[in-house]
Amino acid sequence: MRAPLPLLRIFATSSSKEQPPQSRLPTDFLTTLQSIHSTLQISTNPYELDSHGRGESYHPTSPPDAMIYPTSVEEIQDILRLCCREKKSDGDDVSRVEIVSIIPYGAGTSLEGHLQFLFPPEDKETGDGGQGEVVEIPSSYFAGREDEGSTYRKVRIKRTGGISIDMRNFQSIGEVSPGDNSVTVGAGVTRNALNEALRHTGVQFMVDPGADATLGGMTACAASGTAAVKYGTMRENVLAMTAVLPPTTVSSALDNNSTDTAPKVVHLGCNALKSSAGYNLPALLTGSEGTLGVITEVTVKLHPIPSHVVAASCAFEDLHSAADAVAMIRIMGIPVSRIELLDEVSIQAYNQSLSSEGCSDDDSSSGSDFHVQPMEVNPTLFLEFAGHSETAAMEDLKAAKTVCLDDFGGTNFMSASDETTRQALWAARHRLYYSSIALRAGSGDDDEGATAQSTVLTDVCVPLSHFADIISATAKHVHELGVVGPCFGHAGDGNFHCIMPLTKSDPKDYTDKVFQVVDRLAERAMAVGGTCTGEHGIGYGKMKYLSKMYGEGGVSMMAMIKRAIDPFNVMNPGKIVSTDYYGGFRRIGKE
């Protein structure tokens, strides 16, 4: 498997025979926090540490030193305030500023290393004796303690561990006013919990990334999913939010109870469906991946539940024809709620999963004439149409059917309107993630098979005019390299994925081929004006592509925004842009 970044500190995990390493947090950090908030829940359980230091991907686990489960904005403010403190030195007149890294945590379903804690090289490697880098910081950063007659203060900056802020306790769901079609929810509310609470209102939250992610996490990662072709992504569905910004002032360890240096709480956006008032700040934090603050509350759009839904599937002779059919359906303006494309390997994975589970081709318990069953191994489109009337939905279905069959040689077009049959018709798409991983499963009690944590799942998004060429070229490349990698995606907006399971026994040559697919796919997408990621985000896994995509000017602008909002690089350091672990302040050498 690909080696971690050189700045990645790998802890022993719960599955290791070794004991977790000693905490790197300041010795008084947790006790000070609990002296301020006596009921604040804090955990250093090794199993929880492990789960909070990884997502659903191959990136190596790198846990925090502790998890904190706040229940209020005020608690988050104090956590962040204590993450940037000055302590007097025992040995000389140069004080030390201790920086604790923070990563907000939702449901842990991210894919590009968003949750892994990254640190500078170990102190013993930098030769500073563990004391930290000596830098000059403007005196204005030390509120109330400016050095008289001095513009800068000389201090040592030391990175001292990391904290995961778990947002599960932020569970508020506001009232839905008739006609407003928006709701304000706590960052820890999951999309399924929100829709369950809305079940009697006639409206739903429609962004569906597949996983039951939290609204805060979905906002931070700009999530989308199968319904984005009709309802848009989180970028289009977030109206407003509340967030706690990183500390911009160094507090004193001698005055831990002072609130003078409390990080700011900001309320961004409004509940109106449009606004031209100033900078679009909700959009700045949407997709920021926890690098600019802790999102505590989000106001999102709601949409009417359609009265009539009809699903369909259609097989094609080749992948290019199926993708061309998607582009034509979109060009003709045929309204689709979802339109997904699976290649032959994806269908093989689905059929194999049915065989391994012993699923019957005839399950009369469903009460339907259509049952979960193996499919012909051909590239297949899965479509869904929704409307205010059955006539409207069926007219859209008929138009798309004509495109698929008459224009692009589709076959075996099937449709269904009752929910049970629709679920069966779409079974291959619904089961795809785990059936793809199971293509390289171990045998019996063998634990050497692929898992979610050993699987490379990458995505890109391209203009629809190039979609057919890019997905076809990718599937061909995967096949030529001998890599197991189903290609599939949200075809209606040009977003597709390649999922490549890895096992512990894979030779380096094979893993190199897998990452060759990832690199080449990103290059193809960017070459036609697309993006290196449509919905998974950057994390640290795709940072290297940003300069190719936006140029050094664009990346430099992102770094400027990061430094302006988070000057001490407290929030999720090492993600999206490579900013200095020592705040970008001028280094003046070791003392």
RALINGI-V41433 format. One record per pair of residues at least 4 apart in sequence whose C-alpha atoms are under 6 Angstrom apart, sorted by the first residue. I is the first residue (numbers start at 1). J is the second residue. Records with the same first field share a line. If there is no record, write none. Layout:
# RALINGI-V41433
I: J / J
This chain:
# RALINGI-V41433
1: 511
7: 119 / 120 / 121
8: 118 / 119
9: 118 / 119
10: 62
11: 62
12: 16 / 20
13: 50
14: 46 / 47
23: 65
24: 160 / 161
25: 160 / 161
28: 32
34: 38
41: 68 / 69
42: 67 / 68
43: 66 / 67
44: 66
49: 63 / 64
50: 63
53: 61 / 62 / 63 / 115 / 116
54: 61 / 115 / 116
55: 108 / 109 / 110 / 111
56: 109 / 110 / 111 / 452 / 453
57: 111 / 452 / 453 / 455
58: 453 / 454 / 455 / 456
59: 113
62: 116 / 117
64: 162 / 163 / 164
65: 162 / 163
66: 163
67: 163 / 164
68: 165
69: 166
70: 75
71: 169
77: 262 / 263
81: 247 / 262
83: 99 / 100
84: 98 / 99 / 250
85: 97 / 98 / 250 / 251 / 252 / 253
86: 96 / 97 / 252 / 253
87: 95 / 96 / 253
88: 95
89: 95
94: 155
95: 155
96: 155 / 156 / 157
97: 156 / 157
98: 158
99: 159 / 160
100: 160 / 161 / 162
101: 162 / 570
102: 162 / 163 / 164 / 570 / 571 / 572
103: 164 / 572
104: 164 / 165
105: 165 / 166
106: 167 / 214 / 217
107: 213
112: 539 / 541
113: 539 / 540 / 541
114: 539
123: 130
132: 156 / 157 / 158
133: 156 / 157
134: 155 / 156 / 587 / 588 / 589 / 590
135: 154 / 155 / 586 / 587 / 588
136: 152 / 153 / 154 / 586
137: 152 / 153
138: 151 / 152
139: 146 / 151 / 152 / 153
141: 249
142: 249 / 250
167: 188
168: 188
170: 186 / 187 / 188
171: 186 / 188 / 189
172: 185 / 186
173: 185
174: 183 / 184
176: 183
181: 301 / 302
182: 300 / 301 / 302
183: 299 / 300
184: 298 / 299
185: 297 / 298
186: 297
187: 215 / 216 / 296 / 297
188: 214
189: 214 / 215
190: 213 / 214 / 215
195: 204
202: 304 / 305
203: 302 / 303 / 304 / 305
204: 302 / 303
205: 302
207: 224
208: 225
209: 224 / 225
218: 222 / 223
219: 234 / 286
220: 286 / 287 / 288 / 289
221: 287 / 289
222: 234 / 235 / 286 / 287
223: 234 / 535
224: 228 / 233
226: 338 / 490
227: 338
228: 232 / 233
229: 492 / 493
230: 337
232: 236
234: 238
237: 300 / 301
238: 300
239: 269 / 271 / 299 / 300
240: 268 / 269 / 270 / 282 / 298 / 299
241: 267 / 268 / 297 / 298 / 299
242: 266 / 267 / 296 / 297
243: 265 / 266 / 294 / 295 / 296
244: 264 / 265 / 293 / 294
245: 263 / 264 / 293
246: 263 / 293 / 566
247: 263
268: 282
269: 282
290: 572
291: 571 / 572
306: 386 / 387 / 388
307: 388
308: 386 / 387 / 389 / 390
309: 385 / 386
310: 384 / 385 / 416 / 417
311: 383 / 384 / 415 / 416 / 422
312: 382 / 383 / 414 / 415
313: 381 / 382 / 413 / 414
314: 380 / 381 / 411 / 412 / 413
315: 378 / 379 / 380 / 410 / 411
316: 322 / 379 / 410
319: 379
320: 468 / 472
321: 408
323: 468
324: 468
325: 404
327: 464
329: 334
336: 385
337: 384 / 385
338: 383 / 384
339: 382 / 383 / 491 / 492
340: 381 / 382 / 489 / 490 / 491
341: 380 / 381 / 488 / 489 / 491
342: 346 / 379 / 380 / 488
343: 379 / 487
344: 377 / 378 / 379
345: 486
346: 486
347: 377
349: 435 / 436
350: 428 / 435
351: 374
353: 435
354: 359
361: 373
370: 421
371: 424
372: 424
385: 393
386: 393
387: 392 / 393
402: 406
403: 407
404: 408 / 410
405: 409 / 410
416: 421 / 422
423: 427
428: 432
432: 436
437: 501
440: 449 / 450
441: 449 / 450
442: 446 / 448 / 449
448: 504
449: 503
450: 454 / 501 / 502 / 503
454: 502
455: 500 / 501 / 502
456: 499 / 500
457: 498 / 499
458: 497 / 498
459: 496 / 497 / 533
460: 495 / 496 / 531 / 532 / 533 / 534
461: 494 / 495 / 530 / 531 / 534
462: 467 / 494 / 525 / 530
463: 494
464: 494
467: 494
478: 483
484: 500
485: 498 / 499 / 500
486: 498 / 499
487: 497 / 498
488: 496 / 497
489: 495 / 496 / 497
490: 495 / 496
491: 495
495: 534
508: 512
516: 520
517: 521
522: 532
525: 530 / 531
526: 530 / 531
533: 537
538: 542 / 543 / 576
539: 575 / 576
540: 575
543: 576
546: 550
547: 551 / 552
550: 554
552: 556
562: 566
563: 567
567: 583
568: 583
569: 573 / 583
574: 578
580: 584
